[in-house]
Amino acid sequence: MKKEYLEAGKIVTTHGIRGEVKIMPYCDSAELLCEFERLFIGKNKDEVYIERSRPFKNMVIAKIEGVDTPEAAEKLRNKLLYMHRDDLELDEDTYFISDLIGLEVRDADSGFVYGAITDVLETGANDVYVIKGNREYLVPAIADVVVSTDIDGGLMTIRPLDGLFD
């Protein structure tokens, strides 16, 4: 099931005297998080607007509208920030990790069910899907292996390369 809100990062501390906060991004990069003018905060997903933001050493320094003092910023420490799924456009054949977790993985030829995706490892060259069933499988997220991905249907079909699971 697709989540409406996706974790974008966590406010880890305050920054400066103007109410700015330092955010640890959970998305692909600090730069990507800086593109958002609207985020949602806390368990209730209250809407907040970002007046300005900038990357800083793999983090984001952000000024949230209405947060003008270090004391106000301090109250936001350890709060999670979320982005709305509709605020981010993905390229074709690109998926949110949260949508992949839980997908059943089936062999394209035999119909054998390997298990379900439990994690996605970001290795740099390509992602690797961790699939748990009778045993744990590591599957490279490459076009030669992944035949189809049906998020709505909860299914990924793969054709393992020779020797992949030996």
DSSP file with accessible surface (Angstrom, degrees, kcal/mol):
  #  RESIDUE AA STRUCTURE BP1 BP2  ACC     N-H-->O    O-->H-N    N-H-->O    O-->H-N    TCO  KAPPA ALPHA  PHI   PSI    X-CA   Y-CA   Z-CA
    1    1 A M              0   0  219      0, 0.0     2,-0.3     0, 0.0   151,-0.1   0.000 360.0 360.0 360.0 132.1    0.0    0.0    0.0
    2    2 A K        -     0   0   91      1,-0.1     2,-0.3     2,-0.0    97,-0.1  -0.537 360.0-131.9 -74.3 134.6    1.4    3.4   -1.0
    3    3 A K        -     0   0  122     -2,-0.3    82,-0.1     1,-0.1    -1,-0.1  -0.675   2.1-146.9 -84.8 140.0    2.0    5.8    1.9
    4    4 A E  S    S+     0   0  112     -2,-0.3    81,-2.8     1,-0.1     2,-0.4   0.880  87.9  41.9 -71.3 -38.0    0.6    9.3    1.4
    5    5 A Y  E    S-A   84   0A  60     79,-0.2     2,-0.4    80,-0.1    79,-0.2  -0.918  72.8-159.9-114.7 139.0    3.5   10.8    3.4
    6    6 A L  E     -A   83   0A  12     77,-2.8    77,-2.7    -2,-0.4     2,-0.2  -0.934  30.4-105.0-118.7 137.4    7.1    9.8    3.1
    7    7 A E  E     +A   82   0A 101     -2,-0.4    75,-0.3    75,-0.2     3,-0.1  -0.410  38.6 174.8 -61.5 127.4    9.8   10.4    5.7
    8    8 A A  E     -     0   0A   0     73,-3.2    18,-3.1     1,-0.4    19,-0.9   0.680  53.6 -55.4-106.8 -27.7   12.0   13.2    4.4
    9    9 A G  E     -AB  81  25A   0     72,-1.5    72,-3.4    16,-0.3    -1,-0.4  -0.980  46.7 -97.4 168.6-177.5   14.3   13.8    7.4
   10   10 A K  E     -AB  80  24A  65     14,-2.0    14,-3.0    -2,-0.3     2,-0.6  -0.996  27.0-123.8-134.5 134.6   14.7   14.5   11.1
   11   11 A I  E     + B   0  23A   0     68,-2.6    67,-3.0    -2,-0.4    12,-0.2  -0.683  33.2 175.3 -75.9 118.4   15.3   17.9   12.8
   12   12 A V  E     -     0   0A  33     10,-2.7     2,-0.3    -2,-0.6    -1,-0.2   0.727  54.5 -22.5-102.4 -24.1   18.5   17.1   14.8
   13   13 A T  E     - B   0  22A  38      9,-1.2     9,-3.0    64,-0.1    -1,-0.3  -0.975  66.9 -86.8-169.0 176.8   19.3   20.5   16.3
   14   14 A T  E     - B   0  21A  34     -2,-0.3     2,-0.4     7,-0.2     7,-0.3  -0.494  32.0-151.3 -90.9 167.8   19.0   24.3   16.1
   15   15 A H  E   > - B   0  20A  52      5,-2.4     5,-0.8    -2,-0.2     3,-0.4  -0.941  49.7 -31.2-144.8 118.8   21.3   26.5   14.0
   16   16 A G  T   5S-     0   0   48     -2,-0.4     3,-0.3     1,-0.2    -1,-0.1  -0.165  84.1 -67.0  75.0-164.5   22.1   30.1   14.8
   17   17 A I  T   5S+     0   0  135      1,-0.2    -1,-0.2     2,-0.1    -3,-0.0   0.349 113.4  75.1-111.3   5.0   20.0   32.8   16.4
   18   18 A R  T   5S-     0   0  166     -3,-0.4    -1,-0.2    51,-0.2    51,-0.1   0.194 113.0 -95.1-105.3  14.4   17.2   33.2   13.8
   19   19 A G  T   5S+     0   0    1     -3,-0.3    45,-0.5     1,-0.2    50,-0.2   0.662  71.2 153.3  86.7  14.3   15.3   30.0   14.5
   20   20 A E  E   < -B   15   0A  17     -5,-0.8    -5,-2.4    43,-0.1     2,-0.3  -0.416  28.6-150.0 -74.9 157.0   16.9   27.9   11.8
   21   21 A V  E     -BC  14  62A   1     41,-2.7    41,-2.7    -7,-0.3     2,-0.5  -0.899  10.9-129.2-125.2 155.3   17.1   24.1   12.3
   22   22 A K  E     -BC  13  61A  52     -9,-3.0   -10,-2.7    -2,-0.3    -9,-1.2  -0.921  27.3-161.5-105.3 128.6   19.5   21.5   11.1
   23   23 A I  E     -BC  11  60A   2     37,-3.3    37,-2.1    -2,-0.5   -12,-0.2  -0.925  17.0-144.8-116.2 131.9   17.9   18.5    9.3
   24   24 A M  E     -B   10   0A  83    -14,-3.0   -14,-2.0    -2,-0.4     2,-0.2  -0.849  32.4-135.0 -88.9 112.1   19.3   15.1    8.7
   25   25 A P  E     -B    9   0A  23      0, 0.0   -16,-0.3     0, 0.0     5,-0.1  -0.473  22.4-170.2 -73.8 141.0   17.8   14.2    5.3
   26   26 A Y        +     0   0   93    -18,-3.1   -17,-0.2    -2,-0.2   -19,-0.1   0.406  66.1  83.2-101.1  -5.5   16.4   10.7    4.7
   27   27 A C  S    S-     0   0   31    -19,-0.9     3,-0.1     2,-0.1   -19,-0.0  -0.227 105.3 -76.6 -89.9-173.6   16.0   11.2    1.0
   28   28 A D  S    S-     0   0  130      1,-0.1     2,-0.3    -2,-0.1     3,-0.1   0.793 105.2  -6.8 -57.6 -33.4   18.7   10.8   -1.7
   29   29 A S     >  -     0   0   42      1,-0.1     4,-1.7    26,-0.0    -2,-0.1  -0.996  60.1-113.7-160.0 160.2   20.5   14.0   -0.9
   30   30 A A  H  > S+     0   0    8     -2,-0.3     4,-1.8     1,-0.2    -1,-0.1   0.883 116.8  58.7 -62.9 -37.7   20.5   17.2    1.0
   31   31 A E  H  > S+     0   0  114      1,-0.2     4,-0.5     2,-0.2    -1,-0.2   0.891 102.8  52.0 -60.7 -40.6   20.1   19.1   -2.3
   32   32 A L  H >4 S+     0   0   30      1,-0.2     3,-1.6     2,-0.2     4,-0.3   0.939 107.8  51.1 -63.0 -43.8   16.8   17.2   -3.0
   33   33 A L  H >< S+     0   0    5     -4,-1.7     3,-1.6     1,-0.3    -1,-0.2   0.863 102.1  62.1 -62.7 -32.9   15.3   18.1    0.3
   34   34 A C  H 3< S+     0   0   27     -4,-1.8    -1,-0.3     1,-0.3    -2,-0.2   0.667  89.9  70.2 -67.0 -15.3   16.2   21.8   -0.3
   35   35 A E  T << S+     0   0  142     -3,-1.6     2,-0.4    -4,-0.5    -1,-0.3   0.659  80.9  93.6 -75.4 -14.4   13.9   21.7   -3.3
   36   36 A F    <   +     0   0   17     -3,-1.6     3,-0.1    -4,-0.3    52,-0.0  -0.658  44.2 178.6 -90.3 131.6   10.8   21.5   -1.1
   37   37 A E  S    S+     0   0  151     -2,-0.4    13,-2.6     1,-0.2     2,-0.4   0.572  76.5  47.4 -96.5 -16.5    8.9   24.6    0.0
   38   38 A R  E     +D   49   0A  71     11,-0.2     2,-0.3    49,-0.1    46,-0.3  -0.994  63.3 159.5-131.6 130.4    6.3   22.6    1.9
   39   39 A L  E     -D   48   0A   3      9,-2.5     9,-3.0    -2,-0.4     2,-0.4  -0.833  31.4-124.5-135.1 177.5    6.9   19.7    4.3
   40   40 A F  E     -DE  47  82A  10     42,-2.4    42,-3.3    -2,-0.3     2,-0.4  -0.973  23.7-152.3-129.6 142.2    4.8   18.1    7.1
   41   41 A I  E   > -DE  46  81A  13      5,-2.5     5,-2.1    -2,-0.4    40,-0.2  -0.911  41.6 -11.1-125.2 142.1    6.0   17.7   10.7
   42   42 A G  T > 5S-     0   0   11     38,-2.4     3,-1.4    -2,-0.4    37,-0.0   0.070  97.3 -47.7  73.8-178.5    5.4   15.3   13.5
   43   43 A K  T 3 5S+     0   0  195      1,-0.3    -1,-0.2     2,-0.1    36,-0.0   0.826 137.0  50.8 -61.0 -34.1    2.9   12.6   14.1
   44   44 A N  T 3 5S-     0   0  131     -3,-0.2    -1,-0.3     2,-0.0    -2,-0.2   0.508 104.7-130.6 -83.5  -5.1   -0.1   14.8   13.0
   45   45 A K  T < 5 -     0   0   59     -3,-1.4    -3,-0.2    -4,-0.2     2,-0.2   0.918  31.9-167.4  55.8  48.5    1.8   15.7    9.8
   46   46 A D  E   < -D   41   0A  94     -5,-2.1    -5,-2.5    -6,-0.1     2,-0.2  -0.477  24.1-111.7 -67.2 135.2    1.2   19.5   10.3
   47   47 A E  E     +D   40   0A  89     -7,-0.2     2,-0.3    -2,-0.2    -7,-0.2  -0.475  39.9 179.5 -72.3 132.6    2.0   21.5    7.2
   48   48 A V  E     -D   39   0A  25     -9,-3.0    -9,-2.5    -2,-0.2     2,-0.4  -0.966  19.3-137.4-131.2 152.0    5.0   23.8    7.4
   49   49 A Y  E     -D   38   0A  97     -2,-0.3    16,-3.1    16,-0.2     2,-0.7  -0.905  11.8-137.4-112.5 139.3    6.5   26.1    4.9
   50   50 A I  E     -F   64   0A  19    -13,-2.6    14,-0.2    -2,-0.4     3,-0.1  -0.844  12.9-171.0 -96.7 114.8   10.2   26.4    4.3
   51   51 A E  E    S-     0   0A  97     12,-2.6     2,-0.3    -2,-0.7    -1,-0.2   0.884  72.9 -16.9 -71.1 -41.7   11.3   30.1    3.9
   52   52 A R  E     -F   63   0A 109     11,-1.0    11,-2.7     2,-0.0    -1,-0.3  -0.978  63.8-180.0-159.3 155.9   14.8   29.1    2.8
   53   53 A S  E     -F   62   0A  36     -2,-0.3     9,-0.2     9,-0.2     7,-0.0  -0.986   2.1-175.5-157.1 157.2   17.2   26.1    3.0
   54   54 A R  E     -F   61   0A  99      7,-2.0     7,-2.8    -2,-0.3     2,-0.1  -0.987  32.2-105.1-154.5 146.8   20.7   25.2    2.0
   55   55 A P  E     +F   60   0A  58      0, 0.0     2,-0.3     0, 0.0     5,-0.3  -0.464  35.9 179.3 -69.7 146.4   22.8   22.0    2.1
   56   56 A F  E >   -F   59   0A  74      3,-2.7     3,-1.4    -2,-0.1    -2,-0.0  -0.802  65.2 -33.5-153.3 103.5   25.5   22.0    4.8
   57   57 A K  T 3  S-     0   0  171      1,-0.3     3,-0.1    -2,-0.3     0, 0.0   0.919 124.1 -43.3  50.3  58.6   27.9   19.0    5.2
   58   58 A N  T 3  S+     0   0  147      1,-0.3    -1,-0.3   -34,-0.0     2,-0.2   0.589 129.6  89.7  65.0   9.4   25.3   16.3    4.1
   59   59 A M  E <  S- F   0  56A  40     -3,-1.4    -3,-2.7   -35,-0.1     2,-0.4  -0.677  74.5-121.1-119.4-179.7   22.7   18.1    6.3
   60   60 A V  E     -CF  23  55A   2    -37,-2.1   -37,-3.3    -5,-0.3     2,-0.6  -0.996   9.3-154.1-127.8 130.9   20.2   20.8    5.5
   61   61 A I  E     +CF  22  54A   0     -7,-2.8    -7,-2.0    -2,-0.4     2,-0.4  -0.923  29.4 178.3 -99.0 123.3   19.9   24.2    7.3
   62   62 A A  E     -CF  21  53A   2    -41,-2.7   -41,-2.7    -2,-0.6     2,-0.6  -0.971  31.1-146.7-134.1 147.2   16.3   25.4    7.0
   63   63 A K  E     - F   0  52A   7    -11,-2.7   -12,-2.6    -2,-0.4   -11,-1.0  -0.954  22.0-154.1-109.9 114.8   14.2   28.3    8.2
   64   64 A I  E >   - F   0  50A   4     -2,-0.6     3,-2.3   -45,-0.5   -14,-0.2  -0.782  28.5-103.0 -92.1 132.0   10.7   27.2    8.9
   65   65 A E  T 3  S+     0   0  119    -16,-3.1   -16,-0.2    -2,-0.4     3,-0.1  -0.252 106.5  17.2 -53.5 131.3    8.0   29.9    8.5
   66   66 A G  T 3  S+     0   0   59      1,-0.2     2,-0.8   -18,-0.1    -1,-0.3   0.340  96.7 106.6  88.0  -7.8    6.9   31.1   12.0
   67   67 A V    <   +     0   0   18     -3,-2.3    -3,-0.2     1,-0.1    -1,-0.2  -0.894  35.1 151.3-105.4 102.0    9.9   29.7   13.8
   68   68 A D        +     0   0   97     -2,-0.8    -1,-0.1    -3,-0.1   -49,-0.1   0.419  48.3  54.0-117.4  -1.8   11.9   32.8   14.6
   69   69 A T  S  > S-     0   0   60    -50,-0.2     4,-2.4   -51,-0.1     5,-0.2  -0.940  78.5-117.5-132.3 157.5   13.9   32.1   17.7
   70   70 A P  H  > S+     0   0   40      0, 0.0     4,-2.5     0, 0.0     5,-0.1   0.868 116.7  56.5 -59.3 -32.8   16.3   29.5   18.9
   71   71 A E  H  > S+     0   0  131      2,-0.2     4,-1.2     1,-0.2    -4,-0.0   0.909 108.0  45.7 -66.3 -42.3   13.8   28.6   21.6
   72   72 A A  H  4 S+     0   0   29      1,-0.2     4,-0.4     2,-0.2     3,-0.2   0.904 113.9  49.6 -66.2 -39.9   11.1   27.9   19.1
   73   73 A A  H >< S+     0   0    0     -4,-2.4     3,-1.8     1,-0.2     4,-0.4   0.890 103.8  60.0 -65.6 -38.0   13.5   25.9   17.0
   74   74 A E  H >< S+     0   0   83     -4,-2.5     3,-1.5     1,-0.3    -1,-0.2   0.852  95.3  62.6 -59.4 -34.0   14.5   23.9   20.0
   75   75 A K  T 3< S+     0   0  169     -4,-1.2    -1,-0.3     1,-0.3    -2,-0.2   0.688 100.4  55.0 -65.7 -17.0   10.9   22.7   20.4
   76   76 A L  T X  S+     0   0   30     -3,-1.8     3,-2.1    -4,-0.4   -65,-0.3   0.521  77.5 128.1 -94.1  -5.6   11.2   21.0   17.0
   77   77 A R  T <  S+     0   0   92     -3,-1.5   -65,-0.2    -4,-0.4     3,-0.1  -0.203  77.5  11.8 -55.6 137.5   14.3   19.0   17.9
   78   78 A N  T 3  S+     0   0  100    -67,-3.0     2,-0.3     1,-0.3    -1,-0.3   0.484  93.2 137.5  71.2   7.3   13.9   15.2   17.1
   79   79 A K    <   -     0   0   93     -3,-2.1   -68,-2.6   -68,-0.2     2,-0.3  -0.622  52.7-125.3 -81.1 141.8   10.7   15.8   15.1
   80   80 A L  E     -A   10   0A  44     -2,-0.3   -38,-2.4   -70,-0.2     2,-0.4  -0.635  18.0-147.8 -84.3 144.4   10.3   13.9   11.8
   81   81 A L  E     -AE   9  41A   0    -72,-3.4   -73,-3.2    -2,-0.3   -72,-1.5  -0.897  13.7-165.0-110.7 144.1    9.6   15.7    8.6
   82   82 A Y  E     -AE   7  40A  26    -42,-3.3   -42,-2.4    -2,-0.4     2,-0.3  -0.916  11.1-147.5-127.1 152.4    7.6   14.3    5.8
   83   83 A M  E     -A    6   0A   6    -77,-2.7   -77,-2.8    -2,-0.3     2,-0.4  -0.882  28.4-114.0-112.3 149.9    7.0   15.1    2.2
   84   84 A H  E >   -A    5   0A  21     -2,-0.3     3,-2.2   -46,-0.3     4,-0.3  -0.710  22.4-128.2 -81.7 134.3    3.7   14.4    0.4
   85   85 A R  G >  S+     0   0   36    -81,-2.8     3,-1.4    -2,-0.4    -1,-0.1   0.851 108.0  58.2 -50.7 -37.1    4.0   11.8   -2.2
   86   86 A D  G 3  S+     0   0  124    -82,-0.3    -1,-0.3     1,-0.3   -81,-0.1   0.642  94.0  67.3 -72.5 -13.3    2.4   14.1   -4.8
   87   87 A D  G <  S+     0   0   63     -3,-2.2     2,-0.5     1,-0.1    -1,-0.3   0.503  95.8  63.1 -84.1  -2.7    5.1   16.7   -4.3
   88   88 A L    <   -     0   0   35     -3,-1.4     2,-0.5    -4,-0.3    -1,-0.1  -0.982  69.1-153.2-128.7 124.9    7.8   14.5   -5.8
   89   89 A E        -     0   0  188     -2,-0.5     2,-0.3     0, 0.0    -3,-0.1  -0.845  13.7-156.2 -96.2 129.6    7.9   13.3   -9.4
   90   90 A L        -     0   0   67     -2,-0.5     3,-0.1     4,-0.1     4,-0.0  -0.798  19.1-113.8-102.4 148.3    9.8   10.1  -10.0
   91   91 A D    >   -     0   0  130     -2,-0.3     3,-1.4     1,-0.1    -1,-0.1  -0.325  51.7 -78.5 -68.4 160.1   11.3    9.0  -13.3
   92   92 A E  T 3  S+     0   0  175      1,-0.3    -1,-0.1    -2,-0.0     3,-0.1  -0.308 120.9  19.3 -59.7 142.3    9.8    5.9  -14.9
   93   93 A D  T 3  S+     0   0  123      1,-0.2     2,-0.4    -3,-0.1    -1,-0.3   0.768 100.1 116.3  63.5  25.6   11.0    2.7  -13.3
   94   94 A T    <   -     0   0   66     -3,-1.4     2,-0.3    -4,-0.0    -1,-0.2  -0.990  44.0-175.1-121.3 136.5   12.0    4.6  -10.2
   95   95 A Y        -     0   0   65     -2,-0.4     2,-0.3    -3,-0.1    -4,-0.1  -0.917  31.6-105.4-132.8 155.0   10.2    3.8   -6.9
   96   96 A F    >>  -     0   0   29     -2,-0.3     4,-1.2     1,-0.1     3,-1.2  -0.611  31.4-130.9 -73.3 136.5   10.0    4.9   -3.3
   97   97 A I  H >> S+     0   0   59     -2,-0.3     4,-2.0     1,-0.3     3,-0.8   0.909 108.1  59.8 -55.9 -40.7   11.8    2.4   -1.1
   98   98 A S  H 34 S+     0   0   39      1,-0.3    -1,-0.3     2,-0.2    -2,-0.0   0.801 103.5  51.6 -61.5 -26.0    8.8    2.4    1.2
   99   99 A D  H <4 S+     0   0   14     -3,-1.2    -1,-0.3     1,-0.2    -2,-0.2   0.764 108.8  50.6 -79.0 -26.7    6.6    1.2   -1.7
  100  100 A L  H X< S+     0   0    4     -4,-1.2     3,-2.2    -3,-0.8    17,-0.3   0.839  86.5  96.9 -78.7 -33.5    9.0   -1.7   -2.5
  101  101 A I  T 3< S+     0   0   72     -4,-2.0    17,-0.2     1,-0.3     3,-0.1  -0.360  92.3  19.4 -60.8 127.8    9.2   -3.0    1.1
  102  102 A G  T 3  S+     0   0   53     15,-3.3    -1,-0.3     1,-0.3    16,-0.1   0.259  85.8 141.5  96.5 -11.3    6.7   -5.9    1.4
  103  103 A L    <   -     0   0    6     -3,-2.2    14,-2.1    14,-0.1    -1,-0.3  -0.402  54.7-121.4 -63.3 136.7    6.4   -6.6   -2.4
  104  104 A E  E     -Gh 116 155B  69     50,-2.5    52,-3.1    12,-0.2     2,-0.5  -0.617  24.2-145.0 -74.6 138.6    6.2  -10.4   -3.1
  105  105 A V  E     -Gh 115 156B   0     10,-3.2     9,-2.4    -2,-0.3    10,-1.1  -0.949  21.3-179.9-113.9 123.9    9.0  -11.5   -5.4
  106  106 A R  E     -Gh 113 157B  90     50,-2.6    52,-2.5    -2,-0.5     2,-0.3  -0.915  32.8-108.2-125.8 146.0    8.2  -14.2   -7.9
  107  107 A D  E  >  - h   0 158B  19      5,-2.9     4,-1.5    -2,-0.3    52,-0.2  -0.561  23.3-141.7 -72.1 131.5   10.2  -16.0  -10.6
  108  108 A A  T  4 S+     0   0   34     50,-3.1    51,-0.1    -2,-0.3    -1,-0.1   0.792  96.4  33.2 -65.6 -29.9    9.1  -14.9  -14.1
  109  109 A D  T  4 S+     0   0  111     49,-0.3    -1,-0.2     3,-0.1    50,-0.1   0.889 130.0  26.4 -95.8 -46.7    9.5  -18.4  -15.6
  110  110 A S  T  4 S-     0   0   85      2,-0.1    -2,-0.1     1,-0.0     3,-0.1   0.657  90.4-129.2 -94.4 -18.5    8.7  -20.9  -12.8
  111  111 A G     <  +     0   0   37     -4,-1.5    -3,-0.1     1,-0.3     2,-0.0   0.469  51.2 158.4  81.3  -0.5    6.3  -18.8  -10.7
  112  112 A F        -     0   0   90     -6,-0.1    -5,-2.9     1,-0.1     2,-0.7  -0.336  40.2-132.5 -59.5 134.0    8.3  -19.7   -7.6
  113  113 A V  E     -G  106   0B  62     -7,-0.2    -7,-0.2     1,-0.2     3,-0.1  -0.828  20.7-174.0 -93.6 116.1    7.8  -17.2   -4.8
  114  114 A Y  E     -     0   0B  22     -9,-2.4    21,-0.4    -2,-0.7    20,-0.4   0.788  48.7-101.8 -76.8 -31.0   11.2  -16.2   -3.3
  115  115 A G  E     -G  105   0B  13    -10,-1.1   -10,-3.2    18,-0.2     2,-0.3  -0.991  48.9 -49.3 144.0-149.4    9.7  -14.2   -0.5
  116  116 A A  E     -GI 104 132B  33     16,-2.1    16,-2.5    -2,-0.3     2,-0.4  -0.923  50.9-101.9-126.7 150.9    9.1  -10.5    0.1
  117  117 A I  E     + I   0 131B   1    -14,-2.1   -15,-3.3   -17,-0.3    14,-0.2  -0.565  39.6 170.2 -70.9 125.1   11.4   -7.4   -0.1
  118  118 A T  E     +     0   0B  60     12,-3.0     2,-0.3    -2,-0.4    -1,-0.2   0.575  62.0   4.0-110.3 -17.9   12.4   -6.5    3.4
  119  119 A D  E     - I   0 130B  78     11,-1.2    11,-2.8   -19,-0.1     2,-0.4  -0.987  55.4-138.2-161.2 160.4   15.1   -3.9    2.7
  120  120 A V  E     - I   0 129B   9     -2,-0.3     2,-0.5     9,-0.2     9,-0.2  -0.990  18.3-153.7-127.9 119.4   16.8   -2.0   -0.1
  121  121 A L  E     - I   0 128B  68      7,-3.2     7,-2.5    -2,-0.4     2,-0.9  -0.839   6.8-147.7 -94.6 127.2   20.6   -1.6    0.1
  122  122 A E  E     + I   0 127B 120     -2,-0.5     5,-0.2     5,-0.2    -2,-0.0  -0.821  26.0 168.0 -97.4 102.1   21.9    1.5   -1.7
  123  123 A T        -     0   0   80     -2,-0.9     2,-0.6     3,-0.8    -1,-0.2   0.550  46.9-116.5 -94.5 -11.5   25.4    0.3   -2.9
  124  124 A G  S    S+     0   0   76      1,-0.1     3,-0.1     0, 0.0    -1,-0.1  -0.522 106.8  56.1 108.5 -63.8   26.2    3.2   -5.3
  125  125 A A  S    S-     0   0   98     -2,-0.6     2,-0.3     1,-0.3    -1,-0.1   0.964 129.3 -25.2 -67.5 -52.6   26.4    1.3   -8.6
  126  126 A N  S    S-     0   0   53     -5,-0.0    -3,-0.8    16,-0.0    -1,-0.3  -0.978  73.0 -96.6-154.1 157.6   22.9   -0.1   -8.2
  127  127 A D  E     -I  122   0B  57     14,-0.4    14,-3.1    -2,-0.3     2,-0.4  -0.351  31.7-143.9 -71.2 159.7   20.5   -0.9   -5.4
  128  128 A V  E     -IJ 121 140B  25     -7,-2.5    -7,-3.2    12,-0.2     2,-0.4  -0.997   8.0-140.2-128.1 127.5   20.2   -4.4   -4.1
  129  129 A Y  E     -IJ 120 139B  18     10,-3.4    10,-2.6    -2,-0.4     2,-0.6  -0.749   8.3-146.4 -87.6 130.8   16.9   -5.8   -2.9
  130  130 A V  E     -IJ 119 138B  10    -11,-2.8   -12,-3.0    -2,-0.4   -11,-1.2  -0.877  20.2-170.9 -96.3 119.0   16.9   -8.0    0.3
  131  131 A I  E     -IJ 117 137B   0      6,-2.9     6,-3.1    -2,-0.6     2,-0.5  -0.953   5.5-163.3-116.6 127.2   14.3  -10.7   -0.1
  132  132 A K  E     +IJ 116 136B 109    -16,-2.5   -16,-2.1    -2,-0.5     4,-0.2  -0.952  36.0 114.9-116.1 127.8   13.3  -13.0    2.8
  133  133 A G  S    S-     0   0   42      2,-2.2   -18,-0.2    -2,-0.5   -19,-0.1  -0.310  92.7 -17.4-145.6-123.3   11.5  -16.2    2.3
  134  134 A N  S    S-     0   0  155    -20,-0.4     2,-0.3    -2,-0.1   -19,-0.1   0.807 141.8  -3.2 -61.3 -30.3   12.8  -19.7    3.0
  135  135 A R  S    S-     0   0  118    -21,-0.4    -2,-2.2    -4,-0.1     2,-0.5  -0.868  92.4 -84.3-145.6-179.5   16.2  -18.0    3.0
  136  136 A E  E     -J  132   0B  95     -2,-0.3     2,-0.4    -4,-0.2    -4,-0.2  -0.822  39.8-168.3 -98.6 133.7   17.6  -14.6    2.3
  137  137 A Y  E     -J  131   0B  18     -6,-3.1    -6,-2.9    -2,-0.5     2,-0.5  -0.935  13.0-151.3-118.0 143.0   18.2  -13.5   -1.3
  138  138 A L  E     -J  130   0B  88     -2,-0.4    -8,-0.2    -8,-0.2    -2,-0.0  -0.973  19.8-174.6-112.9 119.2   20.2  -10.5   -2.5
  139  139 A V  E     -J  129   0B   0    -10,-2.6   -10,-3.4    -2,-0.5     2,-0.2  -0.956  22.8-128.3-120.6 122.4   18.9   -9.3   -5.9
  140  140 A P  E     -J  128   0B  24      0, 0.0     2,-1.9     0, 0.0   -12,-0.2  -0.471  20.8-128.0 -68.5 137.3   20.5   -6.5   -7.9
  141  141 A A        +     0   0   26    -14,-3.1   -14,-0.4    -2,-0.2     2,-0.3  -0.535  63.3 129.8 -86.1  72.7   18.0   -3.9   -9.0
  142  142 A I  S >> S-     0   0   52     -2,-1.9     4,-2.8   -16,-0.1     3,-1.8  -0.914  70.8-115.3-127.6 155.2   19.0   -4.0  -12.7
  143  143 A A  T 34 S+     0   0   93     -2,-0.3    -1,-0.1     1,-0.3    -2,-0.0   0.781 112.3  63.8 -61.0 -29.1   17.0   -4.4  -15.8
  144  144 A D  T 34 S+     0   0  125      1,-0.1    -1,-0.3    14,-0.0     3,-0.1   0.712 118.0  26.3 -67.4 -19.8   18.6   -7.8  -16.6
  145  145 A V  T <4 S+     0   0    0     -3,-1.8    14,-2.8     1,-0.2     2,-0.7   0.792 108.2  70.1-109.5 -47.7   17.1   -9.2  -13.4
  146  146 A V  E  <  +K  158   0B  24     -4,-2.8    12,-0.2    12,-0.2    -1,-0.2  -0.663  52.3 176.6 -82.8 112.9   13.9   -7.3  -12.6
  147  147 A V  E     -     0   0B  70     10,-2.2     2,-0.3    -2,-0.7    11,-0.2   0.904  64.6 -10.4 -82.1 -46.1   11.3   -8.1  -15.2
  148  148 A S  E     -K  157   0B  55      9,-1.8     9,-2.6     2,-0.0     2,-0.4  -0.996  50.5-154.2-155.2 153.2    8.4   -6.1  -13.8
  149  149 A T  E     -K  156   0B  28     -2,-0.3     2,-0.6     7,-0.2     7,-0.2  -0.987   9.5-177.6-132.2 119.7    7.4   -4.1  -10.7
  150  150 A D  E  >> +K  155   0B  81      5,-3.3     5,-2.2    -2,-0.4     4,-0.8  -0.858   3.6 176.7-119.9  91.6    3.7   -3.8   -9.9
  151  151 A I  T >45S+     0   0   24     -2,-0.6     3,-0.9     1,-0.2    -1,-0.2   0.938  83.1  47.8 -61.0 -48.4    3.4   -1.6   -6.8
  152  152 A D  T 345S+     0   0  133      1,-0.3    -1,-0.2     2,-0.1    -2,-0.1   0.865 115.6  45.1 -63.3 -35.1   -0.4   -1.5   -6.8
  153  153 A G  T 345S-     0   0   52      2,-0.2    -1,-0.3   -50,-0.0    -2,-0.2   0.520 108.0-126.6 -85.6  -7.1   -0.5   -5.3   -7.2
  154  154 A G  T <<5 +     0   0   30     -3,-0.9   -50,-2.5    -4,-0.8     2,-0.4   0.792  67.9 119.6  71.1  29.8    2.2   -5.9   -4.6
  155  155 A L  E   < -hK 104 150B  37     -5,-2.2    -5,-3.3   -52,-0.2     2,-0.4  -0.985  42.7-172.3-137.8 137.4    4.3   -8.0   -6.9
  156  156 A M  E     -hK 105 149B   0    -52,-3.1   -50,-2.6    -2,-0.4     2,-0.5  -0.990  15.5-155.1-120.9 134.5    7.8   -7.9   -8.4
  157  157 A T  E     -hK 106 148B  23     -9,-2.6   -10,-2.2    -2,-0.4    -9,-1.8  -0.928  17.1-178.2-110.2 131.6    8.8  -10.5  -11.0
  158  158 A I  E     -hK 107 146B   0    -52,-2.5   -50,-3.1    -2,-0.5   -49,-0.3  -0.882  27.3-155.9-128.0 160.1   12.4  -11.4  -11.5
  159  159 A R        -     0   0  113    -14,-2.8   -52,-0.1    -2,-0.3    -2,-0.0  -0.864  30.9-140.7-130.9  95.5   14.6  -13.6  -13.7
  160  160 A P        -     0   0   26      0, 0.0     3,-0.1     0, 0.0     2,-0.1  -0.247  18.1-113.0 -61.7 142.1   17.8  -14.3  -11.7
  161  161 A L    >   -     0   0   80      1,-0.1     3,-2.3     2,-0.1     4,-0.3  -0.389  50.5 -78.4 -66.1 151.9   21.1  -14.3  -13.6
  162  162 A D  T 3  S+     0   0  170      1,-0.3    -1,-0.1     2,-0.1     0, 0.0  -0.305 118.9  10.1 -54.7 129.5   22.7  -17.7  -13.9
  163  163 A G  T >  S+     0   0   44     -3,-0.1     3,-1.1     1,-0.0    -1,-0.3   0.404  88.9 123.9  83.4  -1.2   24.5  -18.5  -10.6
  164  164 A L  T <  S+     0   0   56     -3,-2.3   -26,-0.2     1,-0.3    -2,-0.1   0.886  82.3  32.4 -60.7 -39.3   22.9  -15.6   -8.7
  165  165 A F  T 3         0   0   32     -4,-0.3    -1,-0.3   -28,-0.1    -3,-0.1   0.242 360.0 360.0-104.8  13.9   21.5  -17.8   -5.9
  166  166 A D    <         0   0  176     -3,-1.1    -4,-0.0     0, 0.0     0, 0.0  -0.425 360.0 360.0 -77.1 360.0   24.2  -20.5   -5.9
